[in-house]
Amino acid sequence: MVSTPVIQGVVFDVGGVLIDWNPRYLYRTMIPEEPDMERFLTEVCTPEWHAQHDLGASYEDTIPPLVAAHPQWANEIRAWSERFVEMYGGFFDGTVAVMEDLHQRGIPLFASTNWGAESWATIKTRYEFLGWFDGALVSGEIGLAKPDPRFFDLLVETFSLRPPVTLYIEDNLSNLRAAADRGFVTHAFTSAESLAEDLRRYGLIDGSET
C-alpha cells in the first residue's frame, strides 16, 4: 500500500489556476469579428511572440518591430502592453478560497509562473492574494520558462524546497510532467473542488472550503 506523503509546502501555478488570463477579453472589444480577432492572435500577436515576454523581453523591444511588420494593426499591437490588464477575466474564487485556507493555516506557499516581469509587477498590485506567497519564481524575472528543467531546479534551490514533501499544482500537463520529473508531488488542476479533495487527503485542509 502506497502511503500518503506528509506535505510541508504547496506550489501554485498562477495562470489558469488562480487567475483567468486570456487576450481575447481585450481583443473582442477591439476586433469585433471573431475570425479577424483569431487571425490577429495567430498571425500577429502570436503565442510565440508573447513567449518572449515570459522569458524577460520588454515591450519596448518587441512591440516596435511587430508594428513595423504589421502597420495596419499598430493600435492593436500597442494595446498588448498599454491595455494588458484588460486581458484578465478575474480570479478563480474557489481556488483562491482554498489558497486562503492554506495561508491561514501557515502552510508555506510558493508561486511558479510563466509571466512577464513587467506584467507580474502590475498584477501583484491588483490581486491581494498574490501577497500570500512566501516566494515566487517568475519566468520573466529569471529568463527561464516552464517546462525547462532548469526552471524547476532553480525553484527548488531558491526556496530550499524538498520536492517529495511539496505539492505542485499546475494545469499545463507538460509543466506538470517536468515538476514530477524533479520529484514533486503533483496535482493536475481541473477545478477548485478536485484540488480541495486532494488537499483534504493530504490533511492540509478540512471541511468543504470551496
N, CA and C of each residue as an Amber inpcrd file, in Angstrom:
protein
   630
   0.8350000  -1.1930000   0.0000000   0.0000000   0.0000000   0.0000000
   0.8710000   1.2440000   0.0000000   0.5880000   2.1720000  -0.9060000
   1.3740000   3.4030000  -1.0120000   0.9090000   4.3790000   0.0540000
   1.8380000   4.8740000   0.8570000   1.4790000   5.8180000   1.9120000
   1.3170000   7.2230000   1.3430000   0.4730000   8.0010000   1.9760000
   0.2560000   9.3810000   1.5600000   1.3750000  10.2470000   2.0990000
   2.0730000  11.0080000   1.2420000   3.1860000  11.8310000   1.7340000
   2.7020000  12.9280000   2.6740000   3.5570000  13.3040000   3.6090000
   3.2590000  14.4050000   4.5180000   3.7260000  15.6930000   3.8450000
   2.7690000  16.4440000   3.3100000   3.1070000  17.6400000   2.5380000
   3.4760000  18.7930000   3.4660000   4.6040000  19.4330000   3.1700000
   5.0950000  20.5230000   4.0110000   5.0620000  21.8830000   3.3160000
   4.7250000  21.9020000   2.0360000   4.6460000  23.1630000   1.3040000
   3.8750000  22.9510000   0.0200000   3.3300000  24.0340000  -0.5340000
   2.4980000  23.9490000  -1.7370000   2.9530000  25.0020000  -2.7380000
   3.1180000  24.5730000  -3.9870000   3.4820000  25.4650000  -5.0850000
   2.2840000  25.5940000  -6.0200000   1.9040000  26.8290000  -6.3130000
   0.7970000  27.0960000  -7.2270000   1.3020000  27.6560000  -8.5490000
   0.8570000  27.0790000  -9.6460000   0.8920000  27.8060000 -10.9150000
  -0.1210000  28.9470000 -10.7690000  -0.0030000  29.9900000 -11.5770000
  -0.8840000  31.1520000 -11.4080000  -1.9410000  31.2240000 -12.5120000
  -1.5100000  31.3910000 -13.7710000  -2.4540000  31.4990000 -14.8710000
  -3.1960000  30.1920000 -15.1060000  -4.5190000  30.2440000 -15.0970000
  -5.3220000  29.0520000 -15.3000000  -5.6490000  28.3110000 -14.0220000
  -4.9620000  28.6470000 -12.9320000  -5.2200000  28.0300000 -11.6320000
  -5.7930000  29.0570000 -10.6630000  -5.1460000  30.2160000 -10.5910000
  -5.6050000  31.2890000  -9.7080000  -6.2160000  32.4570000 -10.4800000
  -5.6080000  32.7780000 -11.6120000  -6.0340000  33.9510000 -12.3790000
  -6.4670000  33.5380000 -13.7770000  -7.5810000  34.1000000 -14.2090000
  -8.1270000  33.8430000 -15.5450000  -7.5570000  34.9000000 -16.4910000
  -6.5800000  34.4770000 -17.3140000  -5.9590000  35.3980000 -18.2730000
  -6.2070000  34.8930000 -19.6860000  -6.6770000  35.7910000 -20.5330000
  -6.9050000  35.4350000 -21.9330000  -6.9190000  36.7200000 -22.7510000
  -6.0440000  36.8510000 -23.7600000  -6.0260000  38.0890000 -24.5550000
  -7.3480000  38.3770000 -25.2490000  -8.1860000  37.3770000 -25.4050000
  -9.4810000  37.5830000 -26.0770000 -10.3890000  38.5190000 -25.2960000
 -10.2130000  38.5850000 -23.9830000 -11.0230000  39.5200000 -23.1950000
 -10.8150000  40.9500000 -23.7000000  -9.5780000  41.2850000 -24.0440000
  -9.2820000  42.6110000 -24.5860000  -9.6670000  42.7080000 -26.0450000
  -9.2220000  41.7540000 -26.8480000  -9.3200000  41.9370000 -28.2970000
 -10.7290000  41.7610000 -28.8490000 -11.6140000  41.1570000 -28.0760000
 -13.0110000  41.1380000 -28.5210000 -13.6150000  42.5390000 -28.4980000
 -13.0540000  43.4330000 -27.6920000 -13.5380000  44.8130000 -27.6450000
 -12.9190000  45.6610000 -28.7460000 -11.8300000  45.1730000 -29.3540000
 -11.1270000  45.9460000 -30.3690000 -11.3630000  45.4180000 -31.7830000
 -11.5640000  44.1080000 -31.8950000 -11.7360000  43.4750000 -33.2050000
 -13.0710000  42.7370000 -33.1630000 -14.1520000  43.3740000 -33.6090000
 -15.4990000  42.8340000 -33.4110000 -15.7410000  41.4770000 -34.0650000
 -15.1590000  41.2440000 -35.2300000 -15.3970000  39.9820000 -35.9200000
 -14.4790000  38.8890000 -35.3600000 -15.0790000  37.8340000 -34.8390000
 -14.3130000  36.7620000 -34.1910000 -13.2420000  36.1570000 -35.1090000
 -13.5290000  35.8470000 -36.3700000 -12.4690000  35.2890000 -37.2280000
 -11.2810000  36.2370000 -37.3930000 -11.5600000  37.5380000 -37.4970000
 -10.4750000  38.5180000 -37.6250000  -9.6370000  38.5560000 -36.3490000
 -10.3120000  38.4880000 -35.2070000  -9.5870000  38.5010000 -33.9410000
  -8.6980000  37.2660000 -33.8070000  -9.2490000  36.1030000 -34.1520000
  -8.4510000  34.8850000 -34.0510000  -7.2720000  34.9130000 -35.0140000
  -7.4760000  35.4820000 -36.1910000  -6.3740000  35.6000000 -37.1460000
  -5.2900000  36.5200000 -36.5890000  -5.6900000  37.5980000 -35.9420000
  -4.7290000  38.5170000 -35.3240000  -3.8930000  37.7910000 -34.2660000
  -4.5500000  36.9470000 -33.4710000  -3.8520000  36.2650000 -32.3800000
  -3.0320000  35.0710000 -32.8520000  -3.2620000  34.6130000 -34.0580000
  -2.4550000  33.5030000 -34.5880000  -1.3990000  33.9600000 -35.5800000
  -1.5820000  35.1690000 -36.1600000  -0.6530000  35.6250000 -37.1920000
   0.1210000  36.8930000 -36.8240000  -0.3530000  37.6470000 -35.8620000
   0.3120000  38.9080000 -35.4960000   0.8560000  38.8000000 -34.0700000
   0.0230000  38.9960000 -33.0710000   0.4440000  38.7990000 -31.6750000
   0.2970000  37.3110000 -31.3390000   1.2290000  36.5470000 -31.8290000
   1.1540000  35.0940000 -31.7300000   1.6050000  34.6130000 -30.3470000
   1.2580000  33.3830000 -29.9820000   1.7760000  32.8290000 -28.7210000
   3.3010000  32.8090000 -28.6760000   3.9210000  32.5520000 -29.8230000
   5.3960000  32.5420000 -29.8650000   5.9600000  33.9300000 -29.6050000
   5.2920000  34.9430000 -30.1520000   5.7380000  36.3270000 -29.9120000
   5.5950000  36.6680000 -28.4340000   4.4590000  36.3130000 -27.8460000
   4.2380000  36.6400000 -26.4340000   5.1840000  35.8710000 -25.5240000
   5.6050000  34.6760000 -25.9490000   6.5050000  33.8680000 -25.1210000
   7.8100000  34.5910000 -24.8160000   8.1960000  35.5330000 -25.6820000
   9.4010000  36.3290000 -25.4220000   9.2970000  37.0750000 -24.0980000
   8.0910000  37.5710000 -23.7970000   7.9010000  38.3390000 -22.5710000
   8.0240000  37.4460000 -21.3460000   7.5790000  36.2050000 -21.4900000
   7.7210000  35.2560000 -20.3870000   9.1810000  34.9500000 -20.1020000
  10.0460000  35.2110000 -21.0720000  11.4790000  34.9700000 -20.8920000
  12.2470000  36.2460000 -20.5750000  11.5040000  37.3520000 -20.3790000
  12.1520000  38.5740000 -19.9320000  12.2450000  39.6980000 -20.9320000
  11.8100000  39.4870000 -22.1810000  11.8620000  40.5690000 -23.1680000
  10.8900000  41.6780000 -22.7810000  11.2650000  42.9150000 -23.0550000
  10.4130000  44.0500000 -22.7050000   9.5590000  44.4490000 -23.8990000
   8.4300000  45.0820000 -23.6140000   7.5600000  45.5580000 -24.6790000
   8.2690000  46.6020000 -25.5400000   9.1650000  47.3510000 -24.9410000
   9.9060000  48.3660000 -25.7090000  10.7340000  47.7330000 -26.8220000
  11.1480000  46.4760000 -26.5820000  11.9520000  45.7770000 -27.5810000
  11.1090000  44.9880000 -28.5790000   9.9410000  44.5020000 -28.1500000
   9.1900000  43.5890000 -29.0040000   8.0840000  44.2480000 -29.8160000
   7.5330000  45.3310000 -29.3040000   6.3810000  45.9280000 -29.9810000
   6.7670000  46.7320000 -31.2300000   7.7970000  47.6060000 -31.1910000
   8.1160000  48.3780000 -32.3990000   8.3740000  47.5360000 -33.6450000
   9.1640000  46.4470000 -33.5830000   9.3650000  45.6580000 -34.8070000
   8.0900000  44.9760000 -35.2880000   7.2090000  44.6230000 -34.3700000
   5.9540000  43.9970000 -34.7770000   5.0330000  45.0150000 -35.4440000
   5.0330000  46.2310000 -34.9340000   4.2590000  47.3090000 -35.5710000
   4.8070000  47.5910000 -36.9640000   6.1220000  47.5870000 -37.0930000
   6.7410000  47.8330000 -38.3960000   6.3650000  46.7440000 -39.4000000
   6.2260000  45.5180000 -38.9170000   5.8740000  44.4060000 -39.8040000
   4.3900000  44.3700000 -40.1270000   3.5700000  44.9130000 -39.2260000
   2.1070000  44.8860000 -39.4140000   1.5110000  46.2580000 -39.0860000
   1.8560000  47.2750000 -39.8560000   1.4070000  48.6400000 -39.5180000
  -0.1120000  48.7890000 -39.4720000  -0.8310000  47.9520000 -40.2090000
  -2.2930000  48.0310000 -40.2050000  -2.8850000  47.6190000 -38.8590000
  -2.0920000  46.9560000 -38.0240000  -2.5370000  46.5260000 -36.7060000
  -1.8270000  47.2940000 -35.5900000  -1.3030000  48.4410000 -35.8950000
  -0.4680000  49.1720000 -34.9300000  -1.1760000  49.4020000 -33.5940000
  -2.4060000  49.8920000 -33.6290000  -3.1190000  50.1830000 -32.3790000
  -3.3510000  48.9180000 -31.5660000  -3.7110000  47.8470000 -32.2620000
  -3.9880000  46.5910000 -31.5690000  -2.7140000  46.0020000 -30.9540000
  -1.6160000  46.1170000 -31.6580000  -0.3490000  45.6040000 -31.1270000
   0.0700000  46.3870000 -29.8890000  -0.0090000  47.7050000 -29.9760000
   0.3830000  48.5380000 -28.8260000  -0.5230000  48.2820000 -27.6280000
  -1.7580000  47.9070000 -27.8800000  -2.6930000  47.6310000 -26.7810000
  -2.2360000  46.4560000 -25.9390000  -1.4140000  45.5720000 -26.5150000
  -0.9330000  44.4160000 -25.7480000  -0.2310000  44.8710000 -24.4730000
   0.5060000  45.9450000 -24.5550000   1.1670000  46.4660000 -23.3510000
   0.3270000  47.5320000 -22.6630000  -0.2690000  48.4130000 -23.4470000
  -0.9920000  49.5510000 -22.8620000  -2.2600000  49.1330000 -22.1380000
  -2.8730000  48.0310000 -22.5840000  -4.1550000  47.6040000 -22.0130000
  -4.1040000  46.1500000 -21.5450000  -2.9160000  45.7200000 -21.1310000
  -2.7200000  44.3280000 -20.7480000  -3.6720000  43.9040000 -19.6390000
  -3.9730000  44.8100000 -18.7040000  -4.8340000  44.4500000 -17.5740000
  -6.2340000  44.0570000 -18.0340000  -6.6200000  44.4780000 -19.2360000
  -7.9480000  44.1130000 -19.7440000  -8.0050000  42.6710000 -20.2530000
  -6.8540000  41.9920000 -20.2260000  -6.8340000  40.5740000 -20.5880000
  -7.1770000  39.6840000 -19.3960000  -7.3110000  40.2660000 -18.2190000
  -7.6680000  39.4970000 -17.0400000  -9.1790000  39.3600000 -16.9400000
  -9.6350000  38.1300000 -16.7810000 -11.0620000  37.8910000 -16.5880000
 -11.4110000  37.7810000 -15.1210000 -10.4610000  38.1210000 -14.2540000
 -10.6680000  37.9940000 -12.8170000  -9.8990000  36.8130000 -12.2660000
 -10.2940000  36.3810000 -11.0960000  -9.6250000  35.2410000 -10.4700000
 -10.6440000  34.1500000 -10.1980000 -10.1260000  32.9480000  -9.9490000
 -10.9870000  31.8070000  -9.6870000 -11.2660000  31.7420000  -8.1850000
 -12.4720000  32.1470000  -7.8180000 -12.8230000  32.3080000  -6.4040000
 -12.5550000  31.0510000  -5.5850000 -12.9440000  29.8960000  -6.1370000
 -12.7970000  28.6610000  -5.3820000 -11.3530000  28.3330000  -5.0660000
 -10.4740000  28.5310000  -6.0430000  -9.0580000  28.2330000  -5.8200000
  -8.4560000  29.2100000  -4.8270000  -8.8260000  30.4730000  -4.9450000
  -8.3170000  31.4760000  -4.0090000  -8.8030000  31.1760000  -2.5920000
 -10.0390000  30.6920000  -2.4520000 -10.5580000  30.3370000  -1.1330000
  -9.7470000  29.2010000  -0.5160000  -9.3900000  28.2230000  -1.3390000
  -8.5600000  27.1110000  -0.8600000  -7.1800000  27.6300000  -0.4680000
  -6.6190000  28.4940000  -1.3080000  -5.3020000  29.0580000  -1.0090000
  -5.3400000  29.8630000   0.2880000  -6.4250000  30.6040000   0.5000000
  -6.5500000  31.3990000   1.7230000  -6.5540000  30.5040000   2.9550000
  -7.2350000  29.3650000   2.8580000  -7.2710000  28.4410000   3.9850000
  -5.8750000  27.9130000   4.2880000  -5.1280000  27.5640000   3.2510000
  -3.7510000  27.1180000   3.4480000  -2.9070000  28.2080000   4.0900000
  -3.0980000  29.4360000   3.5930000  -2.3560000  30.5790000   4.1140000
  -2.6480000  30.7970000   5.6010000  -3.9120000  30.7250000   5.9630000
  -4.2960000  30.9410000   7.3540000  -3.7820000  29.8360000   8.2650000
  -3.5720000  28.6590000   7.7060000  -3.0390000  27.5340000   8.4840000
  -1.5140000  27.5600000   8.5660000  -0.9020000  28.5300000   7.8940000
   0.5460000  28.6630000   7.9670000   1.3170000  27.7160000   7.0700000
   0.6410000  27.1440000   6.0670000   1.3380000  26.2720000   5.1190000
   2.2080000  27.1280000   4.2060000   3.4930000  26.8450000   4.0580000
   4.3370000  27.6190000   3.1370000   3.8040000  27.5270000   1.7030000
   3.6450000  28.6830000   1.0660000   3.0700000  28.7560000  -0.2790000
   4.0470000  29.4520000  -1.2260000   4.1290000  28.9240000  -2.4400000
   5.0440000  29.4810000  -3.4320000   4.3480000  29.5360000  -4.7870000
   4.7480000  30.5110000  -5.5900000   4.2250000  30.6470000  -6.9500000
   5.2840000  30.2160000  -7.9460000   4.8320000  29.5280000  -8.9910000
   5.6880000  29.1030000 -10.0980000   4.9490000  29.5040000 -11.3680000
   5.4770000  30.5060000 -12.0850000   4.6590000  31.0230000 -13.1800000
   5.4780000  31.4920000 -14.3780000   4.9540000  31.1850000 -15.5620000
   5.4580000  31.8020000 -16.7840000   4.7120000  33.1200000 -16.9510000
   5.3760000  34.2150000 -16.6340000   4.7260000  35.5230000 -16.6310000
   5.7930000  36.5720000 -16.9100000   5.4420000  37.5600000 -17.7150000
   6.3800000  38.6430000 -17.9980000   6.6700000  39.4620000 -16.7550000
   7.8930000  39.9180000 -16.6320000   8.2970000  40.6570000 -15.4330000
   7.4770000  41.9350000 -15.2580000   7.2650000  42.6700000 -16.3600000
   6.5030000  43.9170000 -16.2690000   5.0600000  43.6530000 -15.8540000
   4.4590000  42.6600000 -16.4500000   3.0660000  42.3260000 -16.1460000
   2.9240000  41.7940000 -14.7300000   3.9090000  41.0300000 -14.2630000
   3.8580000  40.4990000 -12.9130000   3.9020000  41.6290000 -11.8800000
   4.7550000  42.6100000 -12.1180000   4.8340000  43.7460000 -11.1980000
   3.4860000  44.4570000 -11.0930000   2.7650000  44.5290000 -12.2190000
   1.4560000  45.1850000 -12.2240000   0.4010000  44.3400000 -11.5350000
   0.3720000  43.0710000 -11.8390000  -0.7060000  42.2180000 -11.3150000
  -0.5860000  42.0080000  -9.8110000   0.6070000  42.0800000  -9.2680000
   0.7660000  41.9210000  -7.8220000   0.0400000  43.0270000  -7.0540000
  -0.0960000  44.1830000  -7.6800000  -0.8090000  45.2670000  -7.0250000
  -2.3240000  45.1460000  -7.2160000  -2.7350000  44.2850000  -8.1250000
  -4.1520000  44.1450000  -8.4680000  -4.8570000  43.0880000  -7.6130000
  -4.1280000  42.0280000  -7.2660000  -4.7320000  40.9140000  -6.5360000
  -3.9990000  40.7020000  -5.2180000  -4.7080000  40.9540000  -4.1300000
  -4.1080000  40.8800000  -2.7980000  -3.5530000  39.4970000  -2.4880000
  -4.2340000  38.4420000  -2.9620000  -3.8210000  37.0900000  -2.5960000
  -2.4400000  36.7240000  -3.1310000  -1.9420000  37.4520000  -4.1340000
  -0.5850000  37.1700000  -4.6110000   0.4580000  37.5360000  -3.5540000
   0.0420000  38.3230000  -2.5750000   0.9290000  38.6660000  -1.4670000
   1.0050000  37.5970000  -0.3920000   0.1940000  36.5520000  -0.5310000
   0.2350000  35.4600000   0.4540000   1.3820000  34.4980000   0.2000000
   1.9970000  34.5960000  -0.9560000   3.0970000  33.6800000  -1.2650000
   4.3260000  33.9940000  -0.4180000   4.9910000  32.9340000   0.0080000
   6.2710000  33.0990000   0.7050000   7.3990000  33.3440000  -0.2840000
   7.1370000  33.0980000  -1.5510000   8.1080000  33.3580000  -2.6020000
   7.4890000  33.0590000  -3.9500000   8.0310000  33.6630000  -5.0010000
   7.5080000  33.4460000  -6.3510000   8.6690000  33.3770000  -7.3350000
   8.6530000  32.3460000  -8.1650000   9.6250000  32.2470000  -9.2460000
   8.8910000  32.5970000 -10.5330000   9.2980000  33.7150000 -11.1460000
   8.6080000  34.2860000 -12.3010000   9.5370000  34.2010000 -13.5020000
   9.0810000  33.5610000 -14.5530000   9.9520000  33.2920000 -15.7000000
  10.5740000  34.5640000 -16.2670000   9.7720000  35.6270000 -16.3660000
  10.2750000  36.8670000 -16.9520000  11.3550000  37.5400000 -16.1330000
  11.4610000  37.1800000 -14.8540000  12.4830000  37.7500000 -13.9830000
  13.7750000  36.9510000 -13.9900000  13.6970000  35.6900000 -14.4290000
  14.8920000  34.8300000 -14.3670000  15.3720000  34.3870000 -15.7420000
  14.5590000  34.6520000 -16.7940000  14.9690000  34.2710000 -18.1380000
  14.8640000  32.7890000 -18.4350000  14.0850000  32.0840000 -17.6410000
  13.8120000  30.6570000 -17.8580000  12.3130000  30.4460000 -17.7360000
  11.7640000  29.5660000 -18.5610000  10.3290000  29.3170000 -18.5160000
  10.0570000  27.8250000 -18.3970000   8.9630000  27.4910000 -17.7430000
   8.4940000  26.1020000 -17.7110000   8.1500000  25.6600000 -19.1320000
   8.3980000  24.4190000 -19.4970000   8.8420000  23.2810000 -18.6720000
  10.3420000  23.0330000 -18.6410000  11.1470000  24.0370000 -18.8790000
  12.5970000  23.8640000 -18.8310000  12.9890000  23.2710000 -17.4660000
  13.6910000  22.1440000 -17.4480000  14.0760000  21.5380000 -16.1620000
  14.8670000  22.4910000 -15.2690000  15.6040000  23.4230000 -15.8980000
  16.3880000  24.3690000 -15.1010000  15.4890000  25.2820000 -14.2780000
  14.2760000  25.5440000 -14.7790000  13.3240000  26.3560000 -14.0150000
  13.0080000  25.6540000 -12.6930000  12.7540000  24.3480000 -12.7630000
  12.3740000  23.6040000 -11.5670000  13.5650000  23.4130000 -10.6270000
  14.7570000  23.2740000 -11.1960000  15.9540000  23.2200000 -10.3520000
  16.1030000  24.5200000  -9.5680000  15.8810000  25.6410000 -10.2510000
  16.0150000  26.9410000  -9.5950000  14.9080000  27.1480000  -8.5610000
  13.7140000  26.6520000  -8.8540000  12.6130000  26.7350000  -7.8950000
  12.9910000  26.0470000  -6.5930000  13.5320000  24.8440000  -6.7150000
  13.9520000  24.0800000  -5.5350000  15.0590000  24.8000000  -4.7840000
  16.0540000  25.2670000  -5.5410000  17.2270000  25.9040000  -4.9290000
  16.8660000  27.2240000  -4.2650000  16.0570000  28.0390000  -4.9460000
  15.7570000  29.3800000  -4.4390000  15.0040000  29.3410000  -3.1150000
  14.0570000  28.4020000  -2.9960000  13.2080000  28.3820000  -1.8110000
  13.4920000  27.1880000  -0.8950000  14.6220000  26.5080000  -1.1450000
  15.0350000  25.3660000  -0.3180000  13.8930000  24.3570000  -0.1570000
  13.2510000  24.0290000  -1.2870000  12.1340000  23.1010000  -1.2570000
  12.6190000  21.6590000  -1.2300000  11.8030000  20.8000000  -0.6510000
  12.0340000  19.3590000  -0.6830000  10.9110000  18.7650000  -1.5210000
  11.1740000  18.5040000  -2.8070000  10.1020000  18.0600000  -3.7190000
   9.2630000  16.8930000  -3.2220000   9.8360000  15.8490000  -2.5740000
   8.9950000  14.7190000  -2.1660000   7.9200000  15.0730000  -1.1380000
   8.0650000  16.2400000  -0.4770000   7.0570000  16.6570000   0.5020000
   6.4630000  18.0180000   0.1180000   6.5440000  18.3430000  -1.1730000
   5.9880000  19.6080000  -1.6770000   4.9820000  19.2950000  -2.7770000
   3.7720000  19.8160000  -2.6270000   2.7190000  19.6090000  -3.6240000
   2.8080000  20.6890000  -4.6890000   2.8510000  20.2690000  -5.9450000
   2.9470000  21.1960000  -7.0730000   1.6290000  21.1630000  -7.8480000
   0.9530000  22.3160000  -7.9550000  -0.3690000  22.4210000  -8.5860000
  -0.2200000  23.1290000  -9.9230000  -0.6970000  22.5040000 -10.9880000
  -0.4580000  23.0220000 -12.3450000  -1.5410000  22.5150000 -13.2860000
  -1.9710000  23.3860000 -14.2300000  -2.9790000  22.9470000 -15.2080000
  -2.3660000  22.5410000 -16.5380000  -1.1060000  22.8840000 -16.7760000
  -0.4220000  22.5390000 -18.0200000   0.3000000  21.2060000 -17.8390000
  -0.0800000  20.2090000 -18.6210000   0.4350000  18.8610000 -18.3920000
   1.9280000  18.7350000 -18.6830000   2.4390000  19.4920000 -19.6490000
   3.8820000  19.4590000 -19.9210000   4.6630000  19.9760000 -18.7190000
   4.1800000  21.0680000 -18.1400000   4.8270000  21.6200000 -16.9510000
   4.6900000  20.6720000 -15.7630000   3.5330000  20.0180000 -15.6770000
   3.2960000  19.0910000 -14.5640000   4.2520000  17.9050000 -14.6360000
   4.4580000  17.3940000 -15.8650000   5.3930000  16.2760000 -16.0250000
   6.8080000  16.6910000 -15.6350000   7.1820000  17.9160000 -15.9870000
   8.5210000  18.3950000 -15.6310000   8.6720000  18.5140000 -14.1140000
   7.6050000  18.9510000 -13.4460000   7.6410000  19.0310000 -11.9820000
   7.7510000  17.6420000 -11.3700000   6.9980000  16.6880000 -11.9350000
   7.0600000  15.3140000 -11.4350000   8.4500000  14.7280000 -11.6390000
   9.0670000  15.0320000 -12.7910000  10.4220000  14.5380000 -13.0690000
  11.4220000  15.0740000 -12.0390000  11.1370000  16.2590000 -11.5080000
  12.0350000  16.8560000 -10.4980000  11.7500000  16.2990000  -9.1080000
  10.6950000  15.4830000  -9.0050000  10.4200000  14.8140000  -7.7380000
   9.2700000  15.3710000  -6.9350000   8.5950000  16.4020000  -7.4750000
   7.4670000  16.9810000  -6.7460000   6.2830000  16.0150000  -6.7040000
   5.4900000  16.1110000  -5.6460000   4.1660000  15.5170000  -5.6150000
   3.2780000  16.4480000  -6.4390000   2.5110000  15.9290000  -7.3810000
   1.8100000  16.8120000  -8.3130000   0.2970000  16.6630000  -8.2470000
  -0.3610000  17.7500000  -8.5970000  -1.8200000  17.7680000  -8.7450000
  -2.1450000  18.4060000 -10.0880000  -2.8240000  17.6600000 -10.9510000
  -3.2580000  18.1930000 -12.2440000  -4.5450000  18.9830000 -12.0170000
  -4.4390000  20.2960000 -12.0840000  -5.5750000  21.1460000 -11.7320000
  -6.6500000  21.1260000 -12.8120000  -7.8620000  20.8310000 -12.3790000
  -9.0260000  20.9230000 -13.2600000 -10.1310000  21.7590000 -12.6350000
 -10.1840000  21.7730000 -11.3000000 -11.2080000  22.5570000 -10.6030000
 -10.7920000  22.7530000  -9.1570000 -11.3670000  23.7730000  -8.5390000
 -11.0990000  24.0130000  -7.1230000 -11.6060000  22.8630000  -6.2690000
 -12.7070000  22.2430000  -6.7050000 -13.2900000  21.1390000  -5.9450000
 -12.3490000  19.9400000  -5.8810000 -11.7750000  19.5790000  -7.0400000
 -10.8580000  18.4310000  -7.0400000  -9.5750000  18.7630000  -6.2850000
  -9.1360000  20.0170000  -6.3490000  -7.9520000  20.4240000  -5.5990000
  -8.2240000  20.3130000  -4.1020000  -9.3840000  20.8090000  -3.6680000
  -9.7230000  20.7340000  -2.2440000  -9.7780000  19.2870000  -1.7730000
 -10.3040000  18.4170000  -2.6220000 -10.3750000  16.9970000  -2.2690000
  -8.9830000  16.4220000  -2.0460000  -8.0450000  16.7790000  -2.9260000
  -6.6680000  16.3070000  -2.7760000  -6.0330000  16.8810000  -1.5110000
  -6.2720000  18.1450000  -1.2540000  -5.6810000  18.7800000  -0.0750000
  -6.2290000  18.1710000   1.2160000  -7.4960000  17.8000000   1.1990000
  -8.0560000  17.1150000   2.3690000  -7.4010000  15.7440000   2.5500000
  -7.1420000  15.0830000   1.4380000  -6.4970000  13.7650000   1.5090000
  -5.1080000  13.8730000   2.1240000  -4.4220000  14.9840000   1.8540000
  -3.1050000  15.2030000   2.4320000  -3.1810000  15.7820000   3.8390000
  -4.3870000  16.0520000   4.3280000  -4.5470000  16.5840000   5.6600000
  -4.2090000  18.0540000   5.7900000  -4.1850000  18.7760000   4.6590000
  -3.8090000  20.1880000   4.6930000  -5.0000000  21.0950000   4.9860000
  -6.2010000  20.6680000   4.6070000  -7.4220000  21.4080000   4.9230000
  -8.4670000  20.3950000   5.3800000  -9.5680000  20.9210000   5.9150000
 -10.6640000  20.0320000   6.2480000 -11.9750000  20.7280000   5.9100000
 -13.0740000  20.0170000   5.9890000 -14.3600000  20.6090000   5.6530000
 -14.5220000  20.7600000   4.1610000 -15.3530000  21.7140000   3.7570000
 -15.6410000  21.9690000   2.3270000 -15.3600000  23.4190000   2.0120000
 -14.0460000  23.7430000   1.8780000 -13.6250000  25.1330000   1.7060000
 -14.0930000  25.7650000   0.4160000 -14.4340000  24.9560000  -0.6090000
 -14.8800000  25.5260000  -1.8790000 -16.3600000  25.7170000  -1.8990000
